[in-house]
Amino acid sequence: MTDRIALISDVHGNLGALEAVLADIRSRGIEQIINLGDTAGKGPRGEAAVRLCREACAVNVRGNWDDFLPGIADDASEGLVWWRDELSPSSLSWLGSLPLSHDLVMSGRRIRLFHASAESPHVRVHFHHTPEQFAGMFANTDMTGDGPEPDVVGYADIHDAYVESVDGRTLFNVGSVGNPLDEPTPSYVILEGALGVEDSAPFGIQFMRVPYDVEAEIAVAQELRMPERDVWAVELRTAVYRGRQ
């Protein structure tokens, strides 16, 4: 029997994109979902996105936004305070308590999942990286613990989906559900194989793109008068990062 796991990440309060992706996952009969973090912040409906991910995802991993939002001070920028206050105390507490990594075995491959890097959810590794950065993604660290080093690592954070294999190790990025910056269409990943099986068996990594109503989501941000809504709208429409607009 073949098992399938859906990996999502970087919802960033984009409830419309999240609902579209979850509907696509359900339509494929996939029951197990793992969320690699950054569920809130940047977009207008972080609280609703957190509630939905708490219900739908078997595992949620802490991202950089999940990590720092609960500690935002009142004198921070208008946007950060808005995104913090849009979340309930329960959601803020839950985000801050999430694990930083998650390990599993599928088809004889040791798989490790985290948000940004093996060092920290705040340390970013881009698509164009050094051999040393690639190797570091597979290392055991204080963040990941001392389990067997992985053969496969999946991460998020950069909103740019890709897969790369070097010397028998595979690194992939799931992209972003709510704020994709490689193309404007939300992405997620399906892992396919024999879950929990130590012996070698067929294994696959599949990237999925799911369209949704971008303009409806932008309208929500406008209606709520979300700070930075104009640059958010450009990102959603064009996948051009706000620092490059």
Secondary structure, 3 states (H helix, E strand, C coil): CCEEEEEECCCCCCHHHHHHHHHHHHHCCCCEEEECCCCCCCCCCHHHHHHHHHHHCCEECCCHHHHHHHHCCCCCCHHHHHHHHCCCHHHHHHHHCCCCEEEEEECCEEEEEECCCCCCCCCCCCCCCCHHHHHHCCCCCCCCCCCCCCCEEEECCCCCCEEEEECCEEEEECCCCCCCCCCCCCEEEEEEECECCCCCCCCEEEEEECCCCHHHHHHHHHHCCCCCHHHHHHHHHHCCCHHHC
